[in-house]
Amino acid sequence: MYVFSIEHTSSNMVRSVGRKSAYLGELARSGIRVPWGFVVTRAAFRRFMELVRGEIKRDLEGGEPRRSHRCEEEVRDG
């Protein structure tokens, strides 16, 4: 599984979701109010980076980022 809601994380998941997310889950399950959220696991992030590494590298080497113009238009028109 690659995505968890925060209340479904716990301290025994630190290696897969990170310390902050794991302990926010512990707080939520103990009754302390925490903002709603979700966690993308480290494995999901690594897989994503495998898929887009070449594109990111091209963008950083001086190519025009593909999404920048669209984002600027959305902000301007928003």
N, C-alpha and C positions, 0 to 999 in steps of 0.2 A: 504494500500500500504506500502511495506516495504523498497523500495529503490527509491531514488529521485536523479536526476542530480542536481548539486549545483544551477544552475540557476532557478530551480523550487522550491527552498526553500525560506522562508521569515521569518521576525522577529516574525510573529505570530505562527511559528512552533518550537519555542525554546524548548518547553517541549517534543516534539517528535523526534527532530533531533539534539538537542544541540545548544548552543549559537554560537559557531564558525561557524558551517555549516549554520545556519540560517542567520547570518550576512554576510557570504561570498555570499550567494544567493542574499541578498539585494544589495551588492556591484556590483555583476555581472549584475543584472537587471538595475542598474542605469548607466551602461556603463563603469564601471571600470573593467579593465582586471584582471581576477583571473584565476589561473590554472584550467583546466578542472578537474572535479571529480564527484564523486557520494557519496551519504550519505545512510548509512544503519541505519534505525530508531532504537530507543531504544527498541521498541517492538520486532523487529526482533532479536536484540542481546539477549534479555531476552529469547525468544523462543529457539534460538540456544543453549544457556546455559542450558536450561531445557533438551534438547536432549543429550548433551555431558557431562553433569556434572559428571556422574559416571565414564566415561572414563578418564576425566581429573583428578579426585580424585585418581583413580588407578595409573595413571602415576606419580602423585606427591608423592604417598606413596611408591615409590621405584620400581614400575614396569618399564620395558623398554618402552619408548615412541614408539608407532607403526611407526611413520613416520620419525623418526630421521635418520635411515639408508638410506631410499630412498632419503631424502633431501641431505644427504652427498654425495650420488652417483651422483645425478643430478648436484651438484656444482662441483664435481671432473671431471665429464664427460662433463660438460657444455661447 
